[in-house]
């Protein structure tokens, strides 16, 4: 159970979405002393989840705080990254994560199984008291009254709605417009699966992958492949990303998590090294989604202060990349930590504003870094622009492209110091500490206003709802 304090003022909170974001959010808020109802349109828990989850220290730290770290005692530890060429397995660059480096973070970098993470979050939320309603489709949202209408006409009303229903969120247009990062967007198609160790062990060249202590990233012409062991090393996760240009006004949005075969992906299988080709040919079905880079949202909270976006509904990110899941867990931890201090309904708007102020810059920075790293992998830099054919995928125009791209080594080495600085900033982030620091800074002012409201109810209730920067400047 999370070590949050219990809010003395308990809210009725509706969470839309039963994926990782929704489960994590529901658990954190219920553990913080609130009454949470989770709505999910599917008939039950997602049992079709395939593949793995990269769990960097900033995510592991939260799972440990929630008491979930003990559920993954045999999860493989990541001790670095190998960047390889997909055509010949040549190691272009290795970035080790030494033990002393990782110990400094106080949390490990784990390779998790996606289904195990979902199960752990669901079980914890259920034990905490979250009410689950499956087969429940939300058709309209009234943010001003924190009310949702379900298919069939039933209405559910509470104090706050948290939209954790992914990139296709019904709530997103009510809060923040989705703006593609490029005038003519490029879409990153991502597909994942996992391979049984029994199958890998049959191939003597592939079997050693099960003992890997590093994340393998194979780079190709318009595609990239990630591989790492999961589930006590009896499974091997494979994540494939390829680049496609939108056509005929296509916006890149497809049904979430469709299934497809390797032949339907953009991976140029014939170009792959024989060993890698054998590996990616093993999964019969891959779970497919699409990521389109977007401009950071301007808002995470509706003007009413009663509707919050989190996870993919707030900030779409590359699902199978380093922080794709970590950001949603951070969102949930931030909400839980903040709302564990709620002692008056008059504080709601301040806590919601705090969530937005904390998460907007963090998510924008992390996603920018993740997308930049993804682009580096998916867009090859081994030839000059002049050598690329007209039909070859070309980098989106968001970043200046050098006239001559002289090779992977130059690209990586020029960013080596920046990479380590970025890793430290990403891995050392503690969502709970950041939230508690906010409370230490602002809490005394809020409590002062709350106490004085006993003698001056009208004046000080107005004070409680004043934006905190304005409140601080008045003292």
N, C-alpha and C positions, 0 to 999 in steps of 0.2 A: 504494500500500500504506500502511496506517495506520502512523504513526510511534510505535507502542507499543514498549516493551521486550518482550523475550520472557521469559515465566515460566520459571524453572528447574525447577519442578515442573509437569509437563504432565498435565492431566486429560482424561478421556474424557467429553464432554458431549453429551447428546441434546437437540436443539432440535425441538419439535413446532410445525409451522406453517411454510408456505413463502411467506407474504405479506411485506409490507414489514418487519414486526417480526421475523419469523423470519430473513429474509435478512440484515438488518442485524445482528442478534444473532450469527448464525453467523459472519459475516465478522469482526466485532470480536473474538470469542473465539478464532477460528482465528488471526487476525493477532497476538493476544497470546500465542500459543505453545501453544494447546490443540488437542485432536483433536475435531472437531465432526462429528456426524452429524445431518443435517436430515431429518425425516420429514414428508412432505406427502401427504395423501390423494388429491389430484387427479393426473391422469396426467402433468402437466408444468407448466411455468411458466404463469402466468396471462396468456394472450394476449388475453383479452376486456376487459382493463382500458381504461376510457374516462375522458376528462376530465383535469383537471389536479390539481396539488398546490400548495398555498400553502407556500412554503419560507422562513420568517422567518429572521432572522440567527442565532438560536440553533441552528437546524438547518443552515443553510449553513456555519456555522463548523465543525461536525462533518464534513460532507462534504468540506470543504477539508482538514481534518486527516487524513482518510482518503485523500486524494489523488484524490477524485472530482469536485472542483470544476471541473477542466479538462474534464470530460465534458459540461458544460453551458455552453459559451462563449457561445452565442447565446440563452440563456434570457432572456426579458424581465425587466427590473428593475422592481420595484414602487416607485412614488414617492408613494403615498398612497392614500386611500380616499374615494370619493364615495358618500354615502348619498342615495339618490333615492327618490321616491315612485313605485311601480309604475304608478299610475293616470295620471300626467301627466308623468313624467320630471323633476319639479321637484327640484332639488338642495337637500336639507334641510341638509346639512352636508358639508364637505370637511375631511379631515384629511391635510395634506401630510406627506410624509417627505422633507425637504430633503436634498440631497447631503451637506452637512456633518454633519447629524444621523446619517445612515447610516454615514458614514465613521468616526464615533466608535465604532461597534460593531465595526469591523474585519471585517465580513462583510455581504453584501448580502441584500436581500429579493427572492427570485426567484419567478417563475411557472414551475413545472416541469410536464412532461407525466408523468402517472402511470406510463405504460408505460416511459418512458425511465428513470425512477427505479428501477423494478423490474429492468430490464435491467442497469443499472449495478451494482446491489447483487448480482444473481445472478452476473454476470461476475467481479466482484471476489471474491466468496466462492468461486467455482469455482477461480480462479487461486490463491487463498490455500490451497486444499487441502481445503475442506469436502466431505464425502461426502454426496451427495444420494440419497435414496430416495423416489421418487414412487410413486403407486399404493399408498401405505402408510397404512393406517388404524389408529390407536391405539384399542384397545377398553378397556383397563384400565391404570391407573397405580398402581404400588406405590412411594409416595414414600419409605418407610423404607429401601428398597434401591435407589433410583434405577433402577427397572426398569419397562419398559413392555411390554405384550403387544399384538401386532398381530393383526389379523383373519387367521385362518389358523393362529394358535397360536404363531408365532415370538415369541421374547422377546429384547429388547435391554436390556442392563444397562450402566451407566456409573457415573460419580462424581456427576454432577449432571444433573437434567432442567430445561430451561427451557421453560415453556409459553408459546408465542407464537402461539396458535391462535385468538385473537380472542374476541369477546364470548360465543361459544358454547363456550368452552373446557371440555374434559373435566376439566381440573385445577382450575379455579376453585373448585368446591364443596369440594375437599379442603383448601383454604387459607383462603378467605375467603367469607363468605356475601354474595350479591348482594342489596342492599336498595334498593328503589326510593326515590327521594328524596321522592316524594309518596305519600300514602295511596292515592289513586286516580291512577295515573300517567298523564301525558300523554306521548305518543310523538312524537318528531321524525322524520318520514320524510324521507330524503335521497336524491336521485337526481342522477346526473351524466352528462354526455356532452361531446362536443366537436364543433365544426362546422368543416368545411374552409374555408380562406380563399377558395377558388374560388367557393364557394356564397355567402359573405358579400359578395364583391366585386360580385356581380350586383345587389345592392341598394345603391344609392348612400347610403341612410341608415344602413345597417348597416356598410358597409365601414370607416368611421373607427374602429370598435371595435378593429380589428386593430392600430392604431397607439397604442392607449391605454397610458399609463404608470401608470395607477392601477387599483386594484380597484374595480369598480362593484358596489354592493349596492343592489338594488331592494327596497323594503319594501312589503309588502301586508297584507291583512287575514287573518292566520293563515298567512302564507307569506312567504318571502323568496327572492330570486334573486341569485346571485353570477355575475359574468362577468369574464373576463380572458384576454388572449392567451397562447398557449403555443407551444412548438416552433418557435422562430425566426419567430413570428407567422404561421405558415401554418395554425394551428388556433386556435379560440376556445373556451375551456372555459366550460361552463354548469353550475352547481350549483344545484339547487332544493331547498328545505326547506319542509315544511308540517307543521302541527300537527294531530294527531288524538287524540281521547280514547279510552281503552280501553273496550271494551264486552264484556259477557258474560264477565268474568273474563280477558279477553285480556291477556297480559303484555307485548305489544309485540315479542316476539321472532319474527322471520320468518327464512326461509332467507336466509343472507347473500348480498348482491349478486344479487338477482333482477332481471329485466329487465321494464320496463313502458313504456307510451306516455305522452305528456303528458296525455292524457285521463284516465288512471288516477291522476293525482296530485291533490293538494288545491289546486292553483293555480287561482284564479278567472280563467281566461283572458279571459273577456268583459270583465272590469274593467280589463285592462291597457291601457296606452298602445299605440297601433297599432304603433309601432316595436318595443317590447318584446314584444308579442304575436307579431310576425313572427319575432323572434329565437328565442324559446323554442319556436316551432312547427317550427323547422328540424330538430332532432334526431329521428330516427325511433324510436330506442330509448334509454331512460335506464337507467342501472345503479342499482338501488334497494337501500337498506338502512334499518334502523331504529335510532335512538338513543333510549334511555330514560335520563334522568338518574338517577344512583344516588348513594347516600351513599359517601363515600370508603372504600375498604377498610381494615380494621384491620391486615391483614397482606399482605405480598407473598411471604412465604416460609413453607413448611410447617415444622412443629415439628421435623421430622427434619433440617432444614437442607440437604436434597437436592433440593428442588423449588422453583423460582422462577417467579413470574408476571411477565410483562412485556407491554407494549403493551395492546391491547384486552382481553386476558385479565385484566389487572390493574386497569386503569382505563379503562373505556369512555368515549369522548369523541366529540364531533361530528366525524365523519370528514372533512367538507369544510370545516371551519372552520379558523381560523388555526393552531392547534397540534395538530390531529388526528393528523398524521403526525409532526410535530416531537417529540412526547413519546416516540414509539416509538424514534426515532433517538437521543434522549437516553438512554433506558433502555439501549440497546445500547452506546452509548459509555461509559456508567458501568460496565457489566459488564466491557467490554474493558479499560478503564483500571485498574480495581481488580485484576482477575485477571492482568494483565500482571506484577504484583509477587509472584505466588505462588511461594514457595520451599519450602513444606512443606505437606503435606496437612492438618496440624494447623491451618493458617491458614484453611481453607475456611469454617468457620462464622463467623469474624470478618469475612471479605470479604462473605459473603452477608448478614450482619446490617448491614454498612455500606451495601450496596446498598439495603436496605429503609429504613434511617434517612435516606439521602440522597433517595430517590425519593418516599417517601410524602408529605412536606410539599410538595415541588415540584409533583407531579402534582395534588394536591388544590387547590393555589392556582391553577394554570393552568386546570384544568378548570372550577373555579368561575368564573373570569373569562370563559372561552370560552362557557360556558352562559349566563352573564348577558348577554353581548353578543348571543348568538343569540336569547335571549328578547326583548331590546330590538328586534331587527329583525323577528322573526316576530309579536310581539304589538303591533298598532298602538296608538298613544296619542293619536290625534287627536280622540277623542270622550270624553265622560264615561261612567262605568260605567253610568249610568242609561239612556244612549242605546243601549247594546248590546242586541241582541235576545237572547232566551233561547237561540237556536240558534247564536249566534256563538261562536267559540272564545274562552275567557277564560283569563287567565294562571293558571298553577298557583299554589296558595296558599302557596308557599314564601317569597315576598317580600311585604311589606306593599304593598298597592295604594292609592295616594292616592284620596280620595273623588272628586276631579275631576282628570282628566288633561287638561291644557290644551294639549298639542301636542308635536311632536317637538323643536322648538327648545329648549324649557325643559328637557326631559329630557336632551338632549345637553349643553347649556351648563352645567348643574349638575354634570355629571360630567367637564368638560373637563380640569381639573387632575389629577383622579384617573386619567383615561384615559392621560395622558402618563406619569405615574408608573408606571402599570401596564405600559405599553409598554416603558419602560426596564427594569423588573424582568424582563419576559418576554424581551426581545431580547438583553439583556446577559448572560444566563446562559450559562456555559460548562461543560458537563457534564464535560469532561476536566479542567479546572482544579479543579472542585469535588472530583473523585475524587482528584486529586493532592494537594490540600490535606489530604484525609483521610489519605492515606498519609504525608505529612510529619508530621502530628500523631501518628499511631498507629504508624507503621512502626518507629521506633526501639525502642519497647517490644516489638513483636513480634520484632524481630531480637535484642534482648537476651535474650528468653525462648528463642529458637531456639538461640543460642550457648550459653547456660547449660545447655540440655538435653543437651549432649554429656557433661557431667559429672554431671548429676542427671536422668537420663532420665525417671523416673516422676514426680517432682515437677514438672518443667518442661513435660513434655508436657501435664500437667493445667493448668499455667499458660497454655499456648498456647491451650487451648480455653476459657479463662475469658472471659466477656463483657468487652469492652474497657473500658467504664466502670468495672467492678469492678476491673479490672487497674490502671487509672490511679490509682484511689483508694488502692491499696495501696502506691504509691511516694511 
